[in-house]
Amino acid sequence: MLDERSKSLLKTLVERYIADGQPVGSRTLSKASGLELSPATIRNVMADLEELGLIASPHTSAGRIPTPRGYRLFVDTMLTAQPSLVSVDAVPLQPDQPQRVIASAAQLLSSLSNFVGVVTAPKKPSVFHHIEFLRLGERRVLVILVSPDGDVQNRVIFTPQDLSQAELAEASNRLNAGYAGLTLEGVRERLRSEVDALRGEIAGLMSAAVRVGTEAMAQQDEQVVVSGERNLLTVQDFSHDMGSLRRLFDLFEQKTQLMRLLDTSSRAEGVRIYIGGESQVVPYEELSIVSAPYEVDGQVVGTLGVIGPTRMAYDRMIQIVDITSRMVGQALSQR
């Protein structure tokens, strides 16, 4: 447990390093902290903080920098939200197609933070409006799924036995007459209870259609918009390390990994901060993610956030992410 003096010096050190990007020495700490402490006392406190793993000393400098553990303690216990750190001069996000809203939100996050803005597409309810089965050849069937908003998904499936077009039409008619408008999970539950009343091949075909529909909806949900990757080229922490930059750009291209990162925060309430190097959530020690879920009609449907260096102004990023998440929710709720 840190005493108040140690907390004050750690807070000052982190703030100075975030502001200047240079290792912080005892003389700078003495001036910036406002504490009347001798340089020797400050050096002793810094040695204690280093022993606790909260700060570290780069080989090229006598000063100290925060570690991921130090950033975490700072973020969790020393960060105080201040009003009016962020001024959103732009017109609030206009109600529009969801894809345009999230693209605009990603650009807004990037321009306000000067880092990378990321937004996941709102998840659509897995409901089908209409389905058709078309025979393509022996045991090959084309499944055509139409959602309530007109989206069409096509998938080819292979059946255990060859089915005629008449049998396929029977399955289509049964699904459209008795199940249209239900969620795919609801269809699955109904099929379990009614399977005995259906012919085996028809029940199997309908179950396969539900599986195909679920996979199609899942693929639709796995959309993430990234804006401002080039901002990282000007970040001092990355600009001299091409290896780090290459890894970061690989992350943005691998949307699946990015989706997993954002999915973690979609299960939490409010703004969350993930600091690289402290866990497996963020794969790179140089990165931090400030993220929050956004809601439509009271339901969480997506996640957005800012990705940047661990040396970022967390208080400002929290406000940027919080404001944008509320703007996105309002824009999508008005459609």
C-alpha positions as CSV (number, residue, x, y, z in Angstrom):
1,M,0.0,0.0,0.0
2,L,1.5,3.3,-1.0
3,D,1.5,6.3,1.3
4,E,0.2,9.6,0.2
5,R,3.7,10.9,-0.6
6,S,4.4,8.0,-2.9
7,K,1.0,8.3,-4.6
8,S,1.6,12.0,-5.2
9,L,5.0,11.4,-6.7
10,L,3.8,8.5,-8.9
11,K,0.8,10.6,-10.1
12,T,3.2,13.5,-11.0
13,L,5.6,11.2,-12.7
14,V,2.9,9.6,-14.9
15,E,1.4,13.0,-15.8
16,R,4.8,14.5,-16.7
17,Y,5.7,11.5,-18.8
18,I,2.4,11.6,-20.6
19,A,2.8,15.3,-21.3
20,D,6.5,15.3,-22.3
21,G,7.4,11.8,-23.4
22,Q,10.7,12.0,-21.6
23,P,11.9,9.9,-18.6
24,V,11.3,11.9,-15.4
25,G,14.1,12.7,-13.1
26,S,14.1,13.5,-9.4
27,R,14.7,17.3,-10.0
28,T,11.7,17.5,-12.4
29,L,9.6,15.6,-9.9
30,S,10.6,17.9,-7.1
31,K,9.5,21.0,-9.0
32,A,6.3,19.5,-10.5
33,S,5.0,17.8,-7.4
34,G,4.9,20.9,-5.2
35,L,6.2,18.8,-2.3
36,E,9.0,20.2,-0.2
37,L,11.2,17.1,-0.4
38,S,14.9,16.8,-0.8
39,P,16.3,15.2,-3.9
40,A,17.6,12.3,-1.8
41,T,14.1,11.7,-0.4
42,I,12.6,11.7,-3.9
43,R,15.2,9.3,-5.1
44,N,14.4,6.9,-2.3
45,V,10.7,7.0,-3.1
46,M,11.4,6.4,-6.7
47,A,13.6,3.4,-5.8
48,D,10.7,2.1,-3.8
49,L,8.3,2.6,-6.7
50,E,10.7,0.8,-9.0
51,E,11.0,-2.1,-6.6
52,L,7.2,-2.4,-6.6
53,G,7.2,-2.6,-10.4
54,L,5.4,0.7,-10.9
55,I,8.1,2.6,-12.7
56,A,11.2,1.6,-14.6
57,S,14.5,3.2,-15.7
58,P,15.4,3.1,-19.4
59,H,19.0,2.2,-20.0
60,T,19.7,5.5,-21.7
61,S,18.4,7.8,-19.0
62,A,18.6,8.4,-15.3
63,G,14.9,9.3,-15.2
64,R,12.0,6.9,-14.8
65,I,8.9,6.0,-16.9
66,P,5.7,4.3,-15.8
67,T,5.3,0.5,-16.3
68,P,1.9,-1.0,-17.3
69,R,1.3,-1.7,-13.6
70,G,2.1,1.9,-12.9
71,Y,-0.3,3.1,-15.5
72,R,-3.0,0.8,-14.2
73,L,-2.7,2.2,-10.6
74,F,-2.7,5.7,-12.0
75,V,-5.9,5.0,-14.1
76,D,-7.7,3.2,-11.3
77,T,-7.0,5.4,-8.3
78,M,-5.5,8.7,-9.4
79,L,-7.4,9.8,-12.5
80,T,-10.0,12.4,-11.9
81,A,-12.5,13.3,-14.6
82,Q,-12.4,17.0,-15.4
83,P,-15.2,18.9,-17.2
84,S,-14.8,20.4,-20.6
85,L,-11.6,18.5,-21.6
86,V,-13.3,17.6,-24.9
87,S,-15.2,20.0,-27.1
88,V,-17.2,18.3,-29.8
89,D,-17.8,21.1,-32.2
90,A,-19.1,18.7,-34.9
91,V,-22.8,18.4,-35.5
92,P,-24.1,15.4,-33.6
93,L,-24.0,12.2,-35.7
94,Q,-27.0,12.3,-38.0
95,P,-29.5,9.4,-38.1
96,D,-28.6,7.5,-41.2
97,Q,-27.7,4.0,-42.4
98,P,-25.9,2.2,-39.5
99,Q,-22.8,1.7,-41.7
100,R,-22.5,5.5,-42.3
101,V,-23.1,6.2,-38.6
102,I,-20.3,3.9,-37.5
103,A,-17.9,5.2,-40.2
104,S,-18.6,8.7,-39.1
105,A,-18.1,7.7,-35.4
106,A,-14.7,6.1,-36.2
107,Q,-13.6,9.2,-38.0
108,L,-14.8,11.4,-35.1
109,L,-12.9,9.2,-32.5
110,S,-9.8,9.5,-34.6
111,S,-9.9,13.2,-35.2
112,L,-10.6,14.0,-31.5
113,S,-8.0,11.7,-30.1
114,N,-5.3,12.0,-32.9
115,F,-5.0,8.2,-32.6
116,V,-7.0,5.3,-34.1
117,G,-10.8,5.2,-33.8
118,V,-12.5,1.8,-34.0
119,V,-16.3,1.0,-34.0
120,T,-18.0,-2.4,-34.4
121,A,-21.1,-2.5,-36.5
122,P,-24.4,-2.8,-34.6
123,K,-25.5,-6.4,-34.2
124,K,-28.6,-7.3,-36.1
125,P,-31.3,-9.5,-34.6
126,S,-31.0,-13.0,-36.1
127,V,-34.5,-13.0,-37.6
128,F,-35.4,-14.3,-41.0
129,H,-38.3,-13.0,-43.1
130,H,-38.3,-15.5,-46.0
131,I,-36.4,-18.6,-47.0
132,E,-36.0,-20.6,-50.2
133,F,-34.3,-23.9,-51.1
134,L,-33.2,-24.5,-54.7
135,R,-31.8,-27.8,-55.9
136,L,-28.4,-27.3,-57.6
137,G,-27.6,-31.0,-58.2
138,E,-27.4,-34.3,-56.4
139,R,-27.3,-33.5,-52.6
140,R,-26.4,-29.9,-53.3
141,V,-28.9,-27.2,-52.2
142,L,-28.8,-23.4,-52.4
143,V,-30.3,-21.7,-49.3
144,I,-31.6,-18.2,-49.8
145,L,-32.3,-16.2,-46.6
146,V,-34.0,-12.9,-46.6
147,S,-33.9,-10.7,-43.5
148,P,-36.7,-8.3,-42.4
149,D,-34.7,-5.3,-43.7
150,G,-34.2,-7.0,-47.1
151,D,-30.6,-8.3,-46.7
152,V,-30.1,-11.5,-48.7
153,Q,-27.7,-14.3,-47.8
154,N,-26.9,-17.2,-50.1
155,R,-25.3,-20.5,-48.9
156,V,-24.7,-23.9,-50.5
157,I,-25.3,-26.9,-48.3
158,F,-24.9,-30.6,-48.8
159,T,-27.7,-32.9,-47.8
160,P,-27.4,-36.5,-46.6
161,Q,-29.7,-37.7,-49.4
162,D,-30.8,-36.3,-52.7
163,L,-34.0,-34.2,-52.4
164,S,-36.4,-33.2,-55.2
165,Q,-37.3,-29.6,-55.8
166,A,-40.9,-30.5,-54.6
167,E,-39.5,-31.7,-51.3
168,L,-37.4,-28.5,-51.0
169,A,-40.4,-26.4,-51.7
170,E,-42.3,-28.2,-49.0
171,A,-39.5,-27.4,-46.5
172,S,-39.5,-23.7,-47.6
173,N,-43.3,-23.5,-47.2
174,R,-43.2,-25.0,-43.8
175,L,-40.5,-22.6,-42.6
176,N,-42.1,-19.5,-44.1
177,A,-45.6,-20.4,-42.9
178,G,-44.7,-21.4,-39.3
179,Y,-41.5,-19.8,-38.4
180,A,-41.0,-16.5,-40.3
181,G,-40.5,-13.6,-37.9
182,L,-39.0,-15.7,-35.2
183,T,-35.4,-15.4,-34.1
184,L,-33.2,-18.2,-35.4
185,E,-32.8,-19.4,-31.8
186,G,-36.6,-19.4,-31.5
187,V,-36.8,-21.5,-34.7
188,R,-34.2,-23.9,-33.3
189,E,-36.2,-24.4,-30.1
190,R,-39.4,-25.0,-32.1
191,L,-37.8,-27.5,-34.3
192,R,-36.6,-29.5,-31.3
193,S,-40.1,-29.8,-30.0
194,E,-41.7,-30.5,-33.4
195,V,-39.0,-32.8,-35.0
196,D,-41.1,-35.9,-34.4
197,A,-44.0,-34.4,-36.5
198,L,-41.7,-33.7,-39.5
199,R,-40.3,-36.1,-42.0
200,G,-36.6,-36.8,-41.2
201,E,-35.1,-35.3,-44.3
202,I,-37.3,-32.1,-43.9
203,A,-36.4,-31.7,-40.3
204,G,-32.7,-32.1,-41.2
205,L,-33.0,-29.6,-44.0
206,M,-34.7,-27.0,-41.8
207,S,-32.1,-27.5,-39.0
208,A,-29.3,-27.0,-41.6
209,A,-31.0,-23.8,-42.7
210,V,-31.1,-22.5,-39.2
211,R,-27.4,-23.3,-38.8
212,V,-26.6,-21.5,-42.1
213,G,-28.6,-18.5,-41.0
214,T,-26.9,-18.3,-37.7
215,E,-23.5,-18.4,-39.4
216,A,-24.5,-15.8,-41.9
217,M,-25.7,-13.4,-39.1
218,A,-22.5,-14.0,-37.2
219,Q,-20.5,-13.0,-40.2
220,Q,-22.5,-9.9,-40.6
221,D,-21.9,-8.9,-37.0
222,E,-18.1,-9.3,-37.4
223,Q,-17.7,-5.9,-38.9
224,V,-15.3,-3.3,-37.5
225,V,-14.5,0.1,-39.0
226,V,-11.0,1.5,-38.3
227,S,-10.1,5.1,-38.9
228,G,-6.8,7.0,-38.4
229,E,-4.2,4.3,-38.6
230,R,-1.8,6.7,-40.2
231,N,-1.9,8.9,-37.0
232,L,0.4,6.3,-35.4
233,L,3.1,7.2,-37.9
234,T,3.5,10.6,-36.1
235,V,3.4,9.2,-32.5
236,Q,6.8,9.6,-31.0
237,D,6.6,6.2,-29.2
238,F,6.2,4.3,-32.5
239,S,7.8,6.5,-35.2
240,H,11.4,5.2,-34.6
241,D,10.4,1.6,-34.3
242,M,9.3,0.1,-37.6
243,G,8.8,-3.3,-36.0
244,S,6.2,-2.0,-33.6
245,L,4.4,-0.1,-36.4
246,R,4.4,-3.2,-38.5
247,R,2.8,-5.2,-35.7
248,L,0.2,-2.5,-35.1
249,F,-0.8,-2.3,-38.7
250,D,-1.1,-6.1,-38.8
251,L,-3.5,-5.9,-35.9
252,F,-5.7,-3.5,-37.8
253,E,-5.7,-5.7,-40.8
254,Q,-6.6,-8.8,-38.7
255,K,-10.1,-7.7,-38.0
256,T,-10.9,-10.9,-36.1
257,Q,-8.4,-10.2,-33.4
258,L,-9.6,-6.6,-33.2
259,M,-13.1,-7.9,-32.8
260,R,-12.0,-10.1,-29.9
261,L,-10.5,-7.1,-28.1
262,L,-13.6,-5.1,-28.5
263,D,-15.9,-7.9,-27.6
264,T,-14.3,-8.1,-24.2
265,S,-15.3,-4.5,-23.4
266,S,-18.9,-5.0,-24.8
267,R,-19.5,-7.3,-21.8
268,A,-18.7,-4.5,-19.4
269,E,-20.6,-1.4,-18.4
270,G,-19.2,2.1,-19.2
271,V,-15.8,3.1,-20.3
272,R,-13.0,0.5,-19.8
273,I,-9.3,0.9,-20.2
274,Y,-7.0,-1.9,-21.3
275,I,-3.3,-1.3,-21.0
276,G,-0.8,-3.3,-23.1
277,G,1.6,-5.5,-21.2
278,E,-0.6,-6.1,-18.1
279,S,-2.7,-9.0,-19.5
280,Q,-3.4,-11.0,-22.6
281,V,-6.3,-8.7,-23.6
282,V,-4.1,-6.3,-25.4
283,P,-1.4,-8.2,-27.3
284,Y,1.2,-5.3,-27.6
285,E,2.9,-3.7,-24.6
286,E,3.0,-0.3,-26.4
287,L,-0.7,-0.1,-26.9
288,S,-3.7,0.9,-24.7
289,I,-7.4,0.7,-25.6
290,V,-10.1,3.0,-24.2
291,S,-13.5,1.5,-25.1
292,A,-17.1,1.5,-24.3
293,P,-20.3,-0.3,-25.5
294,Y,-23.0,1.7,-27.2
295,E,-26.7,1.1,-26.8
296,V,-29.8,1.3,-29.0
297,D,-33.2,1.3,-27.2
298,G,-31.5,0.2,-24.0
299,Q,-29.7,-2.8,-25.6
300,V,-25.9,-3.0,-26.1
301,V,-25.4,-3.6,-29.9
302,G,-21.8,-2.7,-30.4
303,T,-18.5,-1.3,-29.1
304,L,-16.3,1.6,-30.0
305,G,-13.0,3.0,-28.7
306,V,-9.6,4.6,-29.2
307,I,-6.4,2.7,-29.7
308,G,-3.2,4.5,-29.0
309,P,0.1,4.4,-27.1
310,T,0.2,3.6,-23.4
311,R,1.4,7.2,-23.1
312,M,-1.9,8.8,-23.7
313,A,-4.0,11.4,-21.9
314,Y,-6.4,8.9,-20.4
315,D,-8.7,11.5,-18.9
316,R,-9.3,13.1,-22.3
317,M,-9.7,9.7,-24.0
318,I,-12.3,8.6,-21.5
319,Q,-14.4,11.7,-22.3
320,I,-14.0,11.2,-26.1
321,V,-15.1,7.6,-25.9
322,D,-18.0,8.3,-23.5
323,I,-19.4,11.2,-25.5
324,T,-19.1,9.3,-28.9
325,S,-20.7,6.2,-27.5
326,R,-23.8,8.2,-26.4
327,M,-23.9,10.0,-29.8
328,V,-23.8,6.8,-31.7
329,G,-26.6,5.3,-29.6
330,Q,-28.7,8.4,-30.1
331,A,-28.1,8.5,-33.9
332,L,-29.0,4.8,-34.3
333,S,-32.1,5.0,-32.0
334,Q,-33.6,7.8,-34.2
335,R,-33.5,5.8,-37.4
